[in-house]
Amino acid sequence: MAPSWVAWIRRWSPRLADILEKAQHRNAYYLMASQAAAAAAGLLFWWLLTAVGQVPADQVGVGYAIVSMGATVGVIAKGGFDAALVRTVPEASADHGRRLLWLAVGLASAIAIGLALALGLAATVTSALPDFTALGWTLVAAIGALMVTTWLQDAYFMGEGDAKHTFHRNAVLSGARMLLPLPVVALALPQPVATSWGLALGVSAATAAIATYRLPSRQGEIVPEGTFLRRAVRNITGGAAQFLPGLLLVPMILVINGPDAAGYFGIAWTAANLLFLVSSAIARSALAEMAGDRPEREEAEAIRKGTLQHLWIVAPAAIVGILSAPYLLAIFGPAYADRAATTFRILCASSAFVSPFYLYLAVLRARDDPGPLIVFPAAMIAVLFVIAPPFNARFGFSGVAVAWFLANVPFGLYAALKLKQHAREVIQPAGPAPVRADSHLE
């Protein structure tokens, strides 16, 4: 059934309503609205902490690094569980699909907590990241487990074919991010940034858990758990390829430049990350459209739609961000506008290369091509760690943004060429479409 707002639009523009009713468009806009709302609430979250709560930049930097490390262990722990859910849930009955969700959540959360504890022990032994303390690493573990839970819940909702539940979960997350920071600061709780973030994640995860039991019952297969886990293993690098390089930037700056610089860079990254999140939502919607044994022409159509959505939404937003950087960052305080505007502009400009890269990753996952999903993140992280220190030494933490931009250029150009090639391949006249092998996306 079409959403009520589509029915309202149909009264004025039947053609536009027809477009919005198509699955990829509908889910893409739900996901983009979800990501945009979450990112906007994230900006308000940082504004409440910096401008209203007057949390110093060094505490912002350490807190941001804790959240980034939590997201890092979450991305690694998530592996291919989200891809397996998107692939398997449509085949399974409602009850069995839900059981697979909680199996994935339990395994991935345990991995995230174990990884966080191992990193904390290694950091203690080597005296790395001394600003974290035991509480910091505990928060890394909690945030990692909660993040992986919410990501897998979103994948489950995508498998069910309705991203509105992801939108609802993110609405709760956004509300909690707006309500929690000031009470946490007023109570003088330790690590106010990471504590507020973790509590908001917990509320949203609980809300999504309730929603999973309110989905309509339906018939389906009982997919063996072994099959589900094998699908997850085959897609183990999917999330890392997309998110891991960016998550390491703030901890890197914390180590090299100290907590103040990490705070300034973190705010610039948060604002620019809105573009990357919207691009990620477009890519995930395209991925869902290409999943399974779909005709190759549907893959070409998904690539075309994803490209147009990037041109209509991400590109204009990036231009606005570049032109208005000081004014946007001034809401966090004059020091952020003065010290982080250049960084923000560079990060916005990098979306020109990040966007095709994200969309191409969706094609690789749909085609079950794991090789590049292993090579790309490793190569990008290697490039960042090689070129970021000299650029940082020359330009300060803005040099790390330059390194991010340059590291994305070759991958973005390569992705754009491959997307064009894939679209041309499937548009060419051909005989009957071959039977495609079982695809295990993410």
C-alpha positions as CSV (number, residue, x, y, z in Angstrom):
1,M,0.0,0.0,0.0
2,A,1.3,3.4,-0.8
3,P,2.2,5.7,2.1
4,S,-0.5,8.4,2.8
5,W,1.8,11.2,1.7
6,V,2.1,9.5,-1.7
7,A,-1.7,9.4,-2.0
8,W,-1.8,13.1,-1.2
9,I,0.9,13.9,-3.9
10,R,-1.1,11.8,-6.4
11,R,-3.9,14.4,-6.2
12,W,-1.5,17.0,-7.6
13,S,1.0,15.0,-9.7
14,P,0.1,11.5,-10.7
15,R,3.4,11.1,-12.5
16,L,5.4,12.0,-9.4
17,A,3.3,9.7,-7.2
18,D,4.0,6.8,-9.6
19,I,7.7,7.4,-9.3
20,L,7.6,7.6,-5.5
21,E,5.6,4.3,-5.3
22,K,8.4,2.3,-6.9
23,A,10.2,0.3,-4.2
24,Q,13.6,1.7,-4.7
25,H,12.4,5.3,-4.7
26,R,10.2,4.8,-1.7
27,N,12.8,3.0,0.4
28,A,15.5,5.3,-0.8
29,Y,13.6,8.4,0.4
30,Y,12.7,6.7,3.7
31,L,16.4,5.9,4.2
32,M,17.5,9.3,3.1
33,A,15.0,11.0,5.4
34,S,16.1,8.7,8.2
35,Q,19.7,9.4,7.7
36,A,19.1,13.2,7.2
37,A,17.0,13.4,10.4
38,A,19.6,11.4,12.3
39,A,22.5,13.6,11.0
40,A,20.5,16.8,11.7
41,A,19.8,15.6,15.2
42,G,23.5,14.7,15.5
43,L,24.4,18.3,14.6
44,L,21.9,19.5,17.3
45,F,23.4,17.0,19.7
46,W,26.9,18.6,19.2
47,W,25.4,22.1,19.4
48,L,23.8,21.4,22.7
49,L,27.1,20.0,24.1
50,T,29.3,22.8,22.7
51,A,27.3,25.9,22.5
52,V,24.7,25.3,25.3
53,G,26.5,22.8,27.6
54,Q,29.8,24.5,27.1
55,V,31.7,21.2,27.0
56,P,35.3,22.1,26.2
57,A,36.8,21.1,22.9
58,D,39.2,18.6,24.4
59,Q,36.3,16.7,26.1
60,V,34.4,16.8,22.7
61,G,37.5,15.4,21.0
62,V,37.9,12.5,23.5
63,G,34.2,11.7,23.4
64,Y,34.0,11.8,19.7
65,A,37.0,9.4,19.5
66,I,35.3,7.0,21.9
67,V,32.1,7.0,19.7
68,S,34.3,6.5,16.6
69,M,36.1,3.6,18.2
70,G,32.7,2.1,19.2
71,A,31.5,2.5,15.7
72,T,34.7,0.9,14.4
73,V,34.3,-2.2,16.5
74,G,30.7,-2.3,15.6
75,V,31.4,-2.2,11.9
76,I,34.0,-5.0,12.2
77,A,31.6,-7.1,14.4
78,K,28.7,-6.6,12.0
79,G,30.6,-8.2,9.2
80,G,28.2,-9.6,6.7
81,F,25.3,-10.2,9.1
82,D,23.4,-7.3,7.7
83,A,23.9,-8.5,4.2
84,A,22.7,-12.0,5.2
85,L,19.6,-10.5,6.8
86,V,18.7,-8.5,3.7
87,R,19.2,-11.6,1.6
88,T,17.5,-14.1,3.9
89,V,14.6,-12.4,5.6
90,P,12.5,-12.1,2.4
91,E,12.7,-15.9,2.0
92,A,11.9,-16.7,5.7
93,S,8.7,-16.7,7.6
94,A,8.1,-13.7,9.9
95,D,8.9,-15.7,13.0
96,H,12.0,-17.3,11.6
97,G,13.3,-14.1,10.1
98,R,13.0,-12.5,13.6
99,R,14.9,-15.4,15.1
100,L,17.7,-14.9,12.6
101,L,17.8,-11.2,13.5
102,W,18.4,-12.0,17.2
103,L,20.9,-14.7,16.4
104,A,22.9,-12.1,14.4
105,V,22.5,-9.5,17.1
106,G,23.8,-11.8,19.8
107,L,26.8,-13.0,17.9
108,A,27.8,-9.6,16.5
109,S,27.4,-7.9,19.9
110,A,29.6,-10.5,21.6
111,I,32.2,-9.9,18.9
112,A,32.0,-6.1,19.4
113,I,32.4,-6.4,23.2
114,G,35.3,-8.8,22.9
115,L,37.1,-6.7,20.3
116,A,36.6,-3.5,22.4
117,L,38.1,-5.3,25.5
118,A,41.0,-6.6,23.5
119,L,41.7,-3.1,22.1
120,G,41.5,-1.6,25.6
121,L,44.0,-4.1,27.0
122,A,46.4,-3.5,24.1
123,A,46.1,0.3,24.6
124,T,46.8,-0.1,28.3
125,V,49.9,-2.2,27.7
126,T,51.2,0.1,25.0
127,S,50.1,3.4,26.7
128,A,48.2,4.3,23.5
129,L,45.1,6.5,23.8
130,P,45.7,7.4,27.4
131,D,42.7,9.8,27.4
132,F,40.3,6.9,27.1
133,T,40.7,5.3,30.6
134,A,38.8,2.1,31.7
135,L,35.5,3.9,31.5
136,G,36.2,5.0,28.0
137,W,36.9,1.5,26.8
138,T,33.8,0.3,28.6
139,L,31.8,2.9,26.6
140,V,33.5,1.8,23.4
141,A,32.2,-1.8,24.1
142,A,28.7,-0.6,24.9
143,I,28.4,1.7,22.0
144,G,29.8,-0.9,19.6
145,A,27.3,-3.5,20.7
146,L,24.4,-1.0,20.5
147,M,25.4,0.3,17.1
148,V,25.7,-3.2,15.7
149,T,22.2,-4.0,17.1
150,T,20.6,-1.0,15.5
151,W,22.3,-1.6,12.1
152,L,21.1,-5.2,12.1
153,Q,17.6,-4.1,13.0
154,D,17.7,-1.7,10.0
155,A,18.9,-4.5,7.8
156,Y,16.0,-6.7,9.0
157,F,13.5,-4.0,8.2
158,M,15.0,-3.6,4.7
159,G,14.7,-7.4,4.3
160,E,11.0,-7.0,5.2
161,G,10.8,-4.5,2.4
162,D,9.7,-1.5,4.4
163,A,12.3,1.1,5.6
164,K,9.7,3.2,7.4
165,H,10.6,1.3,10.6
166,T,14.2,2.4,10.2
167,F,12.9,6.0,9.9
168,H,10.9,5.5,13.1
169,R,13.9,4.1,15.0
170,N,16.0,7.0,13.9
171,A,13.3,9.4,14.9
172,V,13.5,8.0,18.4
173,L,17.3,8.2,18.3
174,S,17.1,11.8,17.2
175,G,14.7,12.7,19.9
176,A,16.9,11.1,22.6
177,R,20.0,12.8,21.2
178,M,18.2,16.2,21.7
179,L,16.8,15.4,25.2
180,L,19.8,13.7,26.9
181,P,22.9,15.9,26.5
182,L,21.9,18.7,28.8
183,P,20.7,16.5,31.7
184,V,23.9,14.4,31.4
185,V,26.0,17.6,31.5
186,A,24.0,19.0,34.4
187,L,24.5,15.8,36.4
188,A,28.2,16.0,35.7
189,L,28.3,12.4,34.5
190,P,31.7,11.3,33.2
191,Q,32.4,11.3,29.5
192,P,29.2,13.3,28.7
193,V,29.5,13.0,24.9
194,A,29.9,9.2,24.8
195,T,27.4,8.6,27.7
196,S,24.7,10.6,26.0
197,W,25.4,8.9,22.7
198,G,25.2,5.4,24.2
199,L,22.0,6.1,26.1
200,A,20.3,7.5,22.9
201,L,21.4,4.3,21.0
202,G,19.9,2.1,23.8
203,V,16.5,3.9,23.6
204,S,16.3,3.6,19.8
205,A,17.4,-0.1,19.9
206,A,14.6,-0.9,22.4
207,T,12.1,0.9,20.2
208,A,13.1,-1.0,17.1
209,A,13.0,-4.3,19.1
210,I,9.3,-3.7,19.9
211,A,8.6,-2.9,16.2
212,T,10.0,-6.2,15.1
213,Y,7.1,-8.0,16.9
214,R,4.5,-5.7,15.4
215,L,5.2,-6.6,11.8
216,P,2.4,-8.6,10.1
217,S,2.8,-12.4,10.1
218,R,3.6,-14.1,6.8
219,Q,4.5,-17.5,5.6
220,G,8.0,-18.5,4.3
221,E,10.8,-20.9,4.4
222,I,12.9,-22.0,7.4
223,V,16.4,-21.1,6.3
224,P,19.0,-23.2,8.0
225,E,21.2,-21.2,10.4
226,G,24.2,-22.6,8.7
227,T,23.1,-21.2,5.4
228,F,22.5,-17.8,7.0
229,L,25.9,-17.8,8.7
230,R,27.7,-18.8,5.4
231,R,26.0,-15.8,3.7
232,A,27.3,-13.6,6.4
233,V,30.8,-14.9,6.1
234,R,30.8,-14.3,2.3
235,N,29.9,-10.7,2.9
236,I,32.1,-10.1,5.9
237,T,33.9,-7.1,4.5
238,G,30.9,-5.2,3.1
239,G,30.4,-2.7,5.9
240,A,34.1,-2.2,6.5
241,A,34.7,-1.2,2.9
242,Q,32.2,1.7,3.3
243,F,32.7,3.0,6.8
244,L,35.9,1.9,8.4
245,P,38.4,4.4,6.7
246,G,36.3,7.4,7.9
247,L,35.8,6.1,11.4
248,L,39.6,6.0,12.0
249,L,40.2,9.7,11.3
250,V,39.2,11.3,14.6
251,P,41.1,8.7,16.7
252,M,44.1,9.3,14.4
253,I,43.9,13.1,15.0
254,L,43.5,12.5,18.8
255,V,46.8,10.5,18.8
256,I,48.7,12.9,16.5
257,N,47.3,16.4,17.4
258,G,45.6,15.9,20.8
259,P,42.0,16.2,22.0
260,D,41.4,19.9,21.0
261,A,42.1,19.2,17.4
262,A,40.1,16.0,17.5
263,G,37.2,18.0,18.8
264,Y,37.4,20.6,16.0
265,F,37.8,18.0,13.3
266,G,35.1,15.8,14.8
267,I,32.5,18.6,14.5
268,A,33.5,19.3,10.8
269,W,33.3,15.6,10.1
270,T,29.8,15.3,11.7
271,A,28.5,18.1,9.5
272,A,30.0,16.7,6.3
273,N,29.0,13.2,7.2
274,L,25.4,14.1,6.5
275,L,26.4,13.9,2.8
276,F,28.0,10.5,3.2
277,L,25.1,9.2,5.1
278,V,22.6,10.2,2.4
279,S,24.9,8.7,-0.2
280,S,25.0,5.5,1.9
281,A,21.2,5.4,2.1
282,I,20.9,5.7,-1.7
283,A,23.4,2.9,-2.1
284,R,21.6,0.6,0.3
285,S,18.3,1.2,-1.5
286,A,20.0,0.4,-4.8
287,L,21.5,-2.7,-3.2
288,A,18.1,-4.0,-2.1
289,E,16.8,-3.4,-5.6
290,M,19.6,-5.5,-7.1
291,A,19.4,-8.3,-4.5
292,G,18.8,-11.9,-5.4
293,D,18.2,-13.3,-8.9
294,R,17.1,-10.1,-10.6
295,P,17.4,-9.5,-14.3
296,E,20.5,-7.5,-15.3
297,R,18.3,-4.7,-16.7
298,E,17.0,-4.1,-13.1
299,E,20.6,-3.7,-12.0
300,A,21.1,-1.0,-14.7
301,E,17.9,0.7,-13.6
302,A,19.1,0.7,-10.0
303,I,22.4,2.2,-11.0
304,R,20.7,4.9,-13.0
305,K,18.3,5.8,-10.2
306,G,21.1,5.8,-7.7
307,T,23.2,8.1,-9.9
308,L,20.3,10.5,-10.4
309,Q,19.5,10.6,-6.7
310,H,23.1,11.5,-6.0
311,L,23.0,14.3,-8.6
312,W,19.7,15.7,-7.3
313,I,20.4,15.6,-3.6
314,V,24.0,15.0,-2.6
315,A,25.7,17.3,-5.2
316,P,23.6,20.4,-4.5
317,A,24.0,19.9,-0.7
318,A,27.7,19.6,-1.0
319,I,27.9,22.9,-2.9
320,V,25.8,24.6,-0.3
321,G,28.1,23.2,2.4
322,I,31.2,24.5,0.7
323,L,29.8,28.0,0.2
324,S,28.4,28.4,3.7
325,A,31.0,26.5,5.8
326,P,31.8,29.2,8.3
327,Y,28.2,30.1,8.9
328,L,27.2,26.4,9.4
329,L,30.0,25.8,11.9
330,A,29.5,29.0,13.7
331,I,26.5,27.5,15.5
332,F,28.9,25.4,17.5
333,G,30.9,28.5,18.5
334,P,33.2,30.9,16.8
335,A,36.3,28.8,17.4
336,Y,34.8,26.0,15.3
337,A,34.0,28.4,12.5
338,D,37.5,29.8,12.6
339,R,39.4,26.5,12.9
340,A,37.3,23.9,11.1
341,A,35.7,25.7,8.1
342,T,38.5,24.7,5.7
343,T,38.3,21.1,6.9
344,F,34.6,21.1,6.4
345,R,34.9,22.4,2.8
346,I,37.4,19.8,1.9
347,L,35.2,17.0,3.3
348,C,32.2,18.3,1.4
349,A,34.1,18.3,-1.8
350,S,35.2,14.7,-1.3
351,S,31.6,13.6,-1.7
352,A,32.1,13.9,-5.4
353,F,34.3,10.8,-5.2
354,V,32.7,9.1,-2.1
355,S,29.3,8.9,-3.8
356,P,30.2,6.8,-6.8
357,F,32.4,4.6,-4.6
358,Y,29.4,3.8,-2.3
359,L,27.2,3.1,-5.2
360,Y,29.8,0.8,-6.8
361,L,30.2,-1.1,-3.5
362,A,26.4,-1.8,-3.7
363,V,26.9,-3.4,-7.2
364,L,29.8,-5.5,-5.9
365,R,27.8,-6.8,-3.0
366,A,24.8,-7.6,-5.2
367,R,27.1,-9.4,-7.6
368,D,28.7,-11.4,-4.8
369,D,32.2,-10.1,-5.7
370,P,34.1,-10.1,-2.3
371,G,37.6,-9.5,-3.7
372,P,37.4,-5.7,-4.1
373,L,35.5,-5.5,-0.8
374,I,38.6,-6.8,0.9
375,V,41.1,-4.8,-1.2
376,F,39.4,-1.4,-1.2
377,P,39.2,-0.7,2.6
378,A,42.7,-2.1,3.2
379,A,44.1,0.0,0.4
380,M,42.3,3.2,1.4
381,I,43.3,2.8,5.1
382,A,46.9,2.2,4.0
383,V,46.8,5.3,1.8
384,L,45.4,7.4,4.6
385,F,48.0,6.2,7.1
386,V,50.8,6.9,4.7
387,I,49.8,10.4,3.4
388,A,47.9,11.8,6.5
389,P,50.9,12.4,8.7
390,P,52.9,14.5,6.2
391,F,49.8,16.5,5.2
392,N,49.0,16.9,8.9
393,A,52.5,18.1,9.6
394,R,52.2,20.7,6.8
395,F,48.6,21.9,7.2
396,G,47.5,20.7,10.7
397,F,44.4,18.6,11.0
398,S,43.0,20.2,7.8
399,G,45.8,18.2,6.1
400,V,44.0,15.0,7.3
401,A,40.9,16.1,5.4
402,V,43.1,16.7,2.3
403,A,44.5,13.1,2.8
404,W,40.9,11.8,3.0
405,F,40.0,13.7,-0.2
406,L,43.0,12.4,-2.1
407,A,42.6,8.9,-0.9
408,N,39.0,8.8,-2.3
409,V,39.9,10.3,-5.7
410,P,41.3,7.1,-7.3
411,F,38.5,4.9,-5.8
412,G,35.8,7.3,-6.8
413,L,37.0,7.7,-10.4
414,Y,37.4,3.9,-10.8
415,A,34.0,3.4,-9.4
416,A,32.4,5.9,-11.7
417,L,34.0,4.2,-14.7
418,K,32.9,0.8,-13.6
419,L,29.3,2.0,-12.9
420,K,29.2,3.4,-16.5
421,Q,30.5,0.1,-17.8
422,H,28.0,-2.0,-15.9
423,A,25.1,0.1,-17.1
424,R,26.2,-0.1,-20.7
425,E,26.8,-3.9,-20.5
426,V,23.2,-4.7,-19.5
427,I,21.6,-2.2,-21.8
428,Q,23.1,-3.8,-24.9
429,P,20.7,-6.1,-26.8
430,A,21.2,-9.7,-25.8
431,G,19.5,-13.1,-25.9
432,P,17.6,-14.6,-23.0
433,A,19.1,-13.5,-19.7
434,P,21.4,-16.1,-18.1
435,V,20.5,-17.7,-14.8
436,R,22.5,-15.8,-12.2
437,A,24.2,-17.5,-9.4
438,D,22.9,-17.0,-5.9
439,S,23.8,-13.5,-4.8
440,H,24.8,-12.9,-1.3
441,L,24.6,-9.2,-1.0
442,E,25.3,-6.6,1.1
